[in-house]
Amino acid sequence: GLIINASNGDNYEGNCLVVLGAGLYGDTPSPALAARLERAVVYLEQNPQAVAILSGGQGMGETITEAEGMRRYLLQKGIGQERLYLEEKSHNTRENLYFSREIVLSLGYAADEIGVVSNGFHLYRAKSLANTLGMSVKGVAAPLPDILGLDMVCYFREYFAVLKMYAQNVTGLGLDR
């Protein structure tokens, strides 16, 4: 219920977006990441003063970092380079937020002035993890790609990811960042 309730996102009207990575195929955004990027394009076009922190390191099967892949995508959509900041060290959602927080603060934004762009199924966990890092973020929901059964798979997987997050919070494991 918590995951579904958060999936529509929040009313965010700020100037600092963090776009969470979701995988590349070589150097091409996965369908989930492309949906996040399209949502970011809409927001950035509607808010020309806003900046975006593109968060994601390089994983298996990726020829560049997710952040660099996102930068290239947004540049092709007409978003100016001066509005894009890359966070290329992270390998999971907690690290996305941890390392992005450093960039947010270096740009002069407060840790509670941030919008986090992700697919709806992922927003509850992203916001919860941000909270553990002293950030109060607003979710900016990107739709899932229209692929048969993808929504069911993503929500089912997310349920177990949230359970893992709770277990880590209780045990303190994985909270060194």
Number of C-alpha atoms within 10 A of each C-alpha: 7 12 17 13 12 19 22 18 21 15 11 17 14 16 17 23 27 28 28 29 32 22 25 25 15 17 18 18 22 17 17 20 26 21 21 28 25 16 19 25 19 10 20 21 13 10 14 12 11 16 24 28 24 27 30 30 22 21 15 9 11 17 14 17 25 34 28 20 24 28 23 16 19 21 13 10 13 10 20 14 13 8 14 19 20 21 28 20 17 23 17 15 18 21 19 25 28 20 17 26 23 12 17 23 11 10 12 8 15 14 17 15 17 24 25 27 29 30 25 24 28 26 28 22 22 22 20 17 24 24 15 14 16 12 19 18 22 23 27 29 25 25 18 19 16 10 8 8 8 13 16 11 10 15 17 12 13 18 17 11 14 19 12 12 19 15 13 13 14 9 10 10 10 11 13 5 10
